Amino acid sequence: MKTIGLIGAGHIGSQLARLAIANGYAVVISNSRGPETLAPLVAELGPHARAATPEDAARAGDLVVVTVPLKSYRAVPVAPLAGKIVIDTNNYYPERDGQIPELDNESTTTAELLQAHLPTSKVVKAFNHIQAAQLTTDGQPAGSTNRRGLVIAGDDPGAKATVTHLLDQFGFDTVDAGPLKEGWRIQRDTPGYGPRRTAEELRNDLAAARRYRDS
Ligand SMILES: NC(=O)c1ccc[n+]([C@@H]2O[C@H](COP(=O)([O-])OP(=O)(O)OC[C@H]3O[C@@H](n4cnc5c(N)ncnc54)[C@H](OP(=O)(O)O)[C@@H]3O)[C@@H](O)[C@H]2O)c1
């Protein structure tokens, strides 16, 4: 059984934990307040789930999801994630995260910030543009008519193939936006950010996206 480590167990982290368990993975979940605060979620998830520190979740995961408020990304442990695939769900909300100048001037993207923090990890941006509740309601088997698509971006083709397989298991088609630096095409306020879209519709949304400075 493969293990998914989760750093962050809020709206998105808890939902991804549910999907992972439902699809035969073990999960190790973590938050900022300590494993004991996750006892109700662990009880709900069952015997293949446990709570841990972020370091332990990072170490335990064959694949690890970072799903904390963006302002906290520098707290993500670096050493235990070396060489691993790390899924980044994060978005930039200045009212929550404070102003981040390199995102304000669009000289980088949220997932590139995490990649710079985790230089030897293989960061793949995913799950950033779907509401948490829909993660467990919108998935459908491969080949379903009008199956929902989700966008990924990343610099490592092998890591992207693994995440594409995971998305398929979770019930979603994948649209590859390209390298991490193209992740802005699915950032807050772009056409594909939020609504339910098929893969074909998402491809059009990515092409129609405008930089904040151009919109
Ligand atoms: N909500 C959505 O529908 C949605 C959809 C797509 C993407 N996103 C993005 O995904 C990210 C997570 O969103 P969310 O809604 O799941 O947030 P959330 O409900 O506020 O949960 C955040 C989680 O991160 C944990 N955390 C905070 N600082 C941490 C640290 N230093 N180390 C370990 N864990 C830490 C929190 O733990 P404590 O509670 O113990 O502090 C909590 O479990 C954000 O960037 C958000 O923009 C959200």
The ligand as a Tripos MOL2 file, in Angstrom:
@<TRIPOS>MOLECULE
LIG
   48    52     1     0     0
SMALL
NO_CHARGES

@<TRIPOS>ATOM
      1 N1        -10.5590   25.6950    0.4630 N.am      1 LIG1
      2 C1        -10.5870   25.4100   -0.8280 C.2       1 LIG1
      3 O1        -11.6560   25.0920   -1.3920 O.2       1 LIG1
      4 C2         -9.3110   25.4730   -1.6390 C.ar      1 LIG1
      5 C3         -9.3620   25.0140   -2.9640 C.ar      1 LIG1
      6 C4         -8.1850   24.9360   -3.7170 C.ar      1 LIG1
      7 C5         -6.9890   25.3620   -3.1600 C.ar      1 LIG1
      8 N2         -6.9700   25.8590   -1.8890 N.ar      1 LIG1
      9 C6         -5.6580   26.3170   -1.3780 C.3       1 LIG1
     10 O2         -5.0660   25.2340   -0.6740 O.3       1 LIG1
     11 C7         -4.3700   25.7190    0.4820 C.3       1 LIG1
     12 C8         -5.0210   25.1360    1.7230 C.3       1 LIG1
     13 O3         -6.3620   25.5980    1.7650 O.3       1 LIG1
     14 P1         -7.4290   25.0870    2.8320 P.3       1 LIG1
     15 O4         -8.7040   25.7410    2.4690 O.co2     1 LIG1
     16 O5         -7.3580   23.6140    2.9820 O.co2     1 LIG1
     17 O6         -6.8500   25.7760    4.1550 O.3       1 LIG1
     18 P2         -7.3380   25.5690    5.6520 P.3       1 LIG1
     19 O7         -8.6800   24.9230    5.6910 O.co2     1 LIG1
     20 O8         -7.1430   26.8730    6.3470 O.co2     1 LIG1
     21 O9         -6.2880   24.5080    6.2290 O.3       1 LIG1
     22 C9         -4.9370   24.8120    6.3240 C.3       1 LIG1
     23 C10        -4.2310   23.6570    6.9880 C.3       1 LIG1
     24 O10        -2.8390   23.9420    7.0040 O.3       1 LIG1
     25 C11        -2.3460   23.6760    8.3090 C.3       1 LIG1
     26 N3         -1.1450   24.4650    8.5500 N.ar      1 LIG1
     27 C12        -1.0030   25.8010    8.6370 C.ar      1 LIG1
     28 N4          0.2830   26.1340    8.8660 N.ar      1 LIG1
     29 C13         0.9680   24.9490    8.9180 C.ar      1 LIG1
     30 C14         2.3160   24.6050    9.1280 C.ar      1 LIG1
     31 N5          3.2460   25.5550    9.3360 N.pl3     1 LIG1
     32 N6          2.6680   23.2910    9.1480 N.ar      1 LIG1
     33 C15         1.7230   22.3280    8.9540 C.ar      1 LIG1
     34 N7          0.4260   22.6040    8.7360 N.ar      1 LIG1
     35 C16         0.0570   23.8890    8.7240 C.ar      1 LIG1
     36 C17        -3.4950   24.0530    9.2210 C.3       1 LIG1
     37 O11        -3.2950   23.4740   10.4750 O.3       1 LIG1
     38 P3         -3.9260   24.1380   11.8030 P.3       1 LIG1
     39 O12        -5.3910   24.1620   11.5940 O.co2     1 LIG1
     40 O13        -3.4620   23.2450   12.8930 O.co2     1 LIG1
     41 O14        -3.3130   25.5330   11.8750 O.co2     1 LIG1
     42 C18        -4.6550   23.4280    8.4450 C.3       1 LIG1
     43 O15        -4.7510   22.0450    8.6920 O.3       1 LIG1
     44 C19        -4.4580   27.2440    0.4020 C.3       1 LIG1
     45 O16        -3.3440   27.7620   -0.2410 O.3       1 LIG1
     46 C20        -5.7260   27.4720   -0.4030 C.3       1 LIG1
     47 O17        -5.7150   28.7220   -1.0700 O.3       1 LIG1
     48 C21        -8.0920   25.8940   -1.1110 C.ar      1 LIG1
@<TRIPOS>BOND
     1     1     2 1
     2     2     3 2
     3     2     4 1
     4     4     5 ar
     5     4    48 ar
     6     5     6 ar
     7     6     7 ar
     8     7     8 ar
     9     8     9 1
    10     8    48 ar
    11     9    10 1
    12     9    46 1
    13    10    11 1
    14    11    12 1
    15    11    44 1
    16    12    13 1
    17    13    14 1
    18    14    15 2
    19    14    16 1
    20    14    17 1
    21    17    18 1
    22    18    19 2
    23    18    20 1
    24    18    21 1
    25    21    22 1
    26    22    23 1
    27    23    24 1
    28    23    42 1
    29    24    25 1
    30    25    26 1
    31    25    36 1
    32    26    27 ar
    33    26    35 ar
    34    27    28 ar
    35    28    29 ar
    36    29    30 ar
    37    29    35 ar
    38    30    31 1
    39    30    32 ar
    40    32    33 ar
    41    33    34 ar
    42    34    35 ar
    43    36    37 1
    44    36    42 1
    45    37    38 1
    46    38    39 2
    47    38    40 1
    48    38    41 1
    49    42    43 1
    50    44    45 1
    51    44    46 1
    52    46    47 1
@<TRIPOS>SUBSTRUCTURE
     1 LIG1         1 GROUP 0 **** ****
